[in-house]
Amino acid sequence: MDRIRVLVVDGHRIFAESLATALTAEQDVEATAVGSVPAALHLLERSGAGGDPAFDVLLLDADLDGAGPGAQSLLTATQDRFPGLRAVMLAAEDDAVRAARTLAAGACGWVAKDSSLARLLQVVRGVLREETHVPPALLTGVLRELRRDRHHRSEQQRLVESLTPRELEVLRCMLAGLGRKAVAERLFLSPHTVRTHMQNVLGKLGVHSTLAAVALARRAGVPPAE
């Protein structure tokens, strides 16, 4: 029988190792613990060098921050690089807004850290069956936040759709991190014309800076120029 491979990432190393040990005591689970985002990424990239991730489920401390990248950045990175990896957030307290944000980013569950081992095992096994796990007390708030986020996304998509094809090209170049001169060279335009297009993009999106335009475009799902 293939064992479910679990990676526990938690800033409290003793907690992470204790949880990994308890999970591994199950016949169908094999768990590994690390204490930081860089350590998790290093392990995932090294073990998944052949293409498929070496883990099935990621149990991620929702409060993992500190000096380096935090939980949200790891969640985003794993969704981009290892789409088959199921991520579950381990939370010290209920928070419908944060739970909705992580679910929208690709997480499959939000579970209290003080849950019983039986509950955690239910979630670990369940997400591999394409289930989404949220505490019942949070469900109403999470659904409300997801509806609100979907409404905002629709508004942002409507703004993006108001751009001309050329303005959309410029926006995609901005998403790729290109400056005005680089955009001009890429699209065979003069820097003055690119400046005009950029000003039009900002105006139509209702923002006042390139950073704000890029953030809105990302939320609307606009892909960067390749």
ChimeraX attribute file (.defattr): number of C-alpha atoms within 10 A of each C-alpha:
attribute: neighborCount
match mode: 1-to-1
recipient: residues
	/A:1	5
	/A:2	8
	/A:3	13
	/A:4	20
	/A:5	19
	/A:6	24
	/A:7	24
	/A:8	27
	/A:9	29
	/A:10	26
	/A:11	19
	/A:12	13
	/A:13	15
	/A:14	13
	/A:15	16
	/A:16	23
	/A:17	19
	/A:18	13
	/A:19	21
	/A:20	22
	/A:21	15
	/A:22	14
	/A:23	24
	/A:24	18
	/A:25	12
	/A:26	13
	/A:27	11
	/A:28	13
	/A:29	18
	/A:30	19
	/A:31	24
	/A:32	19
	/A:33	22
	/A:34	21
	/A:35	20
	/A:36	24
	/A:37	25
	/A:38	14
	/A:39	13
	/A:40	21
	/A:41	15
	/A:42	11
	/A:43	18
	/A:44	19
	/A:45	18
	/A:46	12
	/A:47	14
	/A:48	15
	/A:49	11
	/A:50	9
	/A:51	10
	/A:52	16
	/A:53	21
	/A:54	19
	/A:55	21
	/A:56	20
	/A:57	24
	/A:58	25
	/A:59	26
	/A:60	29
	/A:61	28
	/A:62	26
	/A:63	16
	/A:64	21
	/A:65	16
	/A:66	11
	/A:67	5
	/A:68	10
	/A:69	13
	/A:70	17
	/A:71	21
	/A:72	22
	/A:73	13
	/A:74	20
	/A:75	23
	/A:76	15
	/A:77	13
	/A:78	22
	/A:79	17
	/A:80	11
	/A:81	15
	/A:82	19
	/A:83	13
	/A:84	15
	/A:85	22
	/A:86	23
	/A:87	27
	/A:88	29
	/A:89	27
	/A:90	24
	/A:91	20
	/A:92	13
	/A:93	12
	/A:94	14
	/A:95	13
	/A:96	22
	/A:97	16
	/A:98	16
	/A:99	26
	/A:100	25
	/A:101	16
	/A:102	22
	/A:103	22
	/A:104	14
	/A:105	13
	/A:106	19
	/A:107	26
	/A:108	25
	/A:109	24
	/A:110	29
	/A:111	24
	/A:112	18
	/A:113	17
	/A:114	12
	/A:115	11
	/A:116	10
	/A:117	13
	/A:118	10
	/A:119	13
	/A:120	20
	/A:121	13
	/A:122	12
	/A:123	22
	/A:124	27
	/A:125	17
	/A:126	15
	/A:127	20
	/A:128	16
	/A:129	9
	/A:130	10
	/A:131	13
	/A:132	15
	/A:133	20
	/A:134	21
	/A:135	14
	/A:136	9
	/A:137	10
	/A:138	16
	/A:139	15
	/A:140	11
	/A:141	16
	/A:142	22
	/A:143	15
	/A:144	14
	/A:145	19
	/A:146	18
	/A:147	13
	/A:148	12
	/A:149	16
	/A:150	14
	/A:151	12
	/A:152	15
	/A:153	18
	/A:154	14
	/A:155	13
	/A:156	18
	/A:157	18
	/A:158	13
	/A:159	17
	/A:160	22
	/A:161	13
	/A:162	13
	/A:163	18
	/A:164	13
	/A:165	10
	/A:166	12
	/A:167	21
	/A:168	20
	/A:169	17
	/A:170	26
	/A:171	28
	/A:172	21
	/A:173	23
	/A:174	22
	/A:175	21
	/A:176	15
	/A:177	16
	/A:178	16
	/A:179	13
	/A:180	19
	/A:181	14
	/A:182	16
	/A:183	23
	/A:184	19
	/A:185	12
	/A:186	12
	/A:187	13
	/A:188	10
	/A:189	13
	/A:190	14
	/A:191	16
	/A:192	12
	/A:193	12
	/A:194	23
	/A:195	16
	/A:196	12
	/A:197	20
	/A:198	21
	/A:199	17
	/A:200	15
	/A:201	24
	/A:202	18
	/A:203	13
	/A:204	16
	/A:205	21
	/A:206	13
	/A:207	15
	/A:208	12
	/A:209	12
	/A:210	18
	/A:211	13
	/A:212	14
	/A:213	22
	/A:214	22
	/A:215	11
	/A:216	21
	/A:217	24
	/A:218	16
	/A:219	14
	/A:220	19
	/A:221	12
	/A:222	16
	/A:223	13
	/A:224	17
	/A:225	15
	/A:226	7
